[in-house]
């Protein structure tokens, strides 16, 4: 059974499931910031995935990137798999704007996270879930529908 790293669980909210990955939103209202977490245990790097999973990860990443770029009118998308602090493979998808507080530098470690308000989180989740409705399965237990 798949186990999510506790740090990822603490810092993010489940949006839904692609066929391979959990889609999660980082709870920081300063940036539209999502992560894909392949639901495979003991994987820290993309090359450790079997070939089929690597291809599926790329497909899910591209679908997500296109939706985020269009839905949030991004200047640029930063997509990265770092893993320096959390060893479980996860791929960041961060919407960037020339007007964001870190532009053009990376966002990591610049500011303390600012949690979403209940209203703003519900708005973003509804938007992303509706745009990905053909590809995404919502949480089945409802426990993390909004949090």
Secondary structure as GFF3:
##gff-version 3
##sequence-region A 1 147
A	DSSP	alpha_helix	6	11	.	.	.	ID=ss1
A	DSSP	beta_strand	12	17	.	.	.	ID=ss2
A	DSSP	beta_strand	21	26	.	.	.	ID=ss3
A	DSSP	beta_strand	33	38	.	.	.	ID=ss4
A	DSSP	three_ten_helix	46	48	.	.	.	ID=ss5
A	DSSP	alpha_helix	51	71	.	.	.	ID=ss6
A	DSSP	beta_strand	76	80	.	.	.	ID=ss7
A	DSSP	beta_strand	91	96	.	.	.	ID=ss8
A	DSSP	alpha_helix	118	131	.	.	.	ID=ss9
###
